[in-house]
Amino acid sequence: MSKLKTHKTAVKRFKVSGTGKIMRRKSANNHMFFHKSGAQKRRLDQPAVLSKTEAKRVRRLLAL
C-alpha cells in the first residue's frame, strides 16, 4: 500500500499540540472588529481544540 499524501490546506489550518490534540483557529476573527469588545477579541485569538469526531477526520488529512 502506498503512503498517504498530506492534504496541504489542512496543514495550513490545523496544528498538532505537544500532547497530540489538534488545534484550530476560531471563526469571526477577520473583520468587523469595531462592534466586538476587547475581551471577545482576545478570546478569539486563542486557539481552540478540535472535537474528537472532527479530529479523527483531520488526522487522516494530515497523514498522521
LINTARA-V34758 format. One line per field, one symbol per residue. phi: phi as a letter, one per 30 degrees, with the letter a starting at -180 (. if undefined). psi: psi as a letter, one per 20 degrees, with the letter a starting at -180 (. if undefined). burial: 1 if it has 16 or more other ideal C-beta (glycine too) atoms within 10 Angstrom, else 0. A space follows every 50 residues. Layout:
phi = ???
psi = ???
burial = ???
//
This chain:
phi = .dddddddddddcbbcddcjdccbdddibcaiddccdddddddddddcdd ddddddddedddhc
psi = prqpqpohhhhhhqqprhjjqpqrqqrkkhalihjqrhgghghhiqqqpq qgghhghhhhhil.
burial = 00000000010001000000010100000000000000000001000001 00001001101100
//
